[in-house]
């Protein structure tokens, strides 16, 4: 039995995540006879649930490492752990507008994708790729878990027309990026 509890929780209110209890979480996984718990390390909003040196830690945690605490408790209960990381990052889109995927009209995913303002997708041809990989490297260096699930990898926003994609296309194809 596997379990994933959705934790795409904003940090716009300092109360959010401030009362998260890793012991209760682990106890409930044991009660449910879960053999593998997929534990959020980061969300599509760009919030991390560990004291990251690379990204943005959820402000409601006030420095508390709920990811580390939770996987530690789960391991003691012989429950396998998978680190959940989301490729999307609203925070990275807001902090680095040039990393955002863009449609043919130049609109960023924050402007048009599904629920405008909520979901931001950064282009893998931008410096976001290295930024994201540094998150994975940090997790793998600092924690022990049985696997990693990288969620939301894909071209959900259609063809990307950002400056990074246009530059790469010109370099590889030898001509300007097609308008259509």
N, C-alpha and C positions, 0 to 999 in steps of 0.2 A: 504494500500500500504506500503510495506516494501522496504527499500533501504540499500544497502551495497556498499561502495566505497572501492575498493581494495587498501590497503596502505602498501603493503610489500615493503617498500622503504628503501634501504640501507642508512647508514650514512657515507659512504666513502667520500662524498663530503659535506662540511659544508653548501652548498647552498640547499641541499636536505631538504625539509620540512621547510626551514627557512622562507618561505613566506606563509605558510598555514594560511588561514583566517577563523576562526570558524564562524564569522558572515556571510560571504558569503556562507559557507557550510549550515548553518541553514536557511538562506534566500532561498537557492535553494531547500532545502527539503520542505519548506513551499510552494514555488511556484509549486512544483511538487505534492503537496497535499499528501505527505508522512505521514502516521500515525505512523510508527515505523522506526526509523533510527538505524541501526546497526553500531556502531561507534568503530573504531579500538582503542583498548587500547594497544595492542602489536601485533607484526607480527611474521611470521615464521623465520625471521632473528634474532629474539631475542631483537628487539628494542621496547622500551616502549614509549608511547606518553603522559606519565604523569611523574612527578618527583618522581620516585620510589626509595625507600630505599633498595629494595631487588634486583632488576635487573639492566638493563642498559637502561638509557634514550637515545633516539635518539639524537645524538650530534648536528644535525642541529637545534634543538629546543632551544638550549642554556638555558635549565632550564624552558622553558615556558610550562605550563600545557594545551596543546591544547585539551586533552581528557576532562578535567574538564570544560574548557571554552565552548567546543562544546556541551556537554550534558546539561550544564546550559542554554545555549541559546535555545536549542531544547525544553527543559522543559517549558521555558517561552512562547514558541509557541504552547504548548500543544501537542508536538510530543513525543511519547514514545521512550525510549532509551534502547538499548541492548548493553552491553559491549562485543566487539569481542576480544577474546584472542586466540592465536594460541598455540597449544601444542608443535609444533616444535620450535626449537631454534638453529639456526646456531651458534649464539654467545656462548650458553652454551656448544655446542659440541666442539667448538674451545677452550674455557676456561677450560673445564673439559673433556679431551679425554676419561677418564675412564667411563663417563656417556653415551657414544655413543653406539647406537645399532650396533652390528657387525654381519656379515654373517658368514657362516661356514668356509670361508677362512680367517676370522679375519679382513676383510675390514669394515671400518666405512661407514655409509650411505653417508657421504660427498664424498666418493670415488666412489660410484656406483649408487646411487639412482637418477633416472630420469635425472637431469642436474648436473653432478658431480661438487662438489665445492659449490653448492648453498643451497641444502637442507640437513640439519642435523637433525636427529631424536635421541633424548635421550631415553634411556631405562627406563621404569617406575619402574623397579626393582632396579635402582640405586638411589643415593641421589637426582637425578633430580626430583623425585616425590615430595619430601618435598619442594624443591626449587620452583617448579611450583605451588604447593598449597599455598605457601607463597605469590606468586603474586596475586592469587585469593583472599586470605584473606585480603591483603593490599587494593585491589580495593574495596572489599565489606565494609571494615571498613571506607575508606576515601571518598567514593562517593555513591550517590544514583542513581540507574538506575532500569529499570523494568525487566531486565533479563541479563543473561550471555550466550554467545555462545562460547563454547570451540571447536575450529575447529581442524581438523586433528588428532583426537584421533583414534588410530588404529595401526595395525601391517602392515603398508604399505611396510615394508622392508623384509617381510618374517620372519622366525624364528630367534630370537635374540640369538647369541652365546657369548654375553659379559660375563665377569667374574662374574657380579652380577647375571645373569640368571643361569650360571653354579653352582654358590654357592647355590642359592635358590633351584635349582633342586636336588642337592645332599642332602640338608637338608630335603626336602619334600619327595623325592623318595627313598632316602637311597642308591643311586648309581650315578655313573658318568653320566654326560650329554651325550646323544647319539650323535655320530658324524653325523648321517644322520637322 
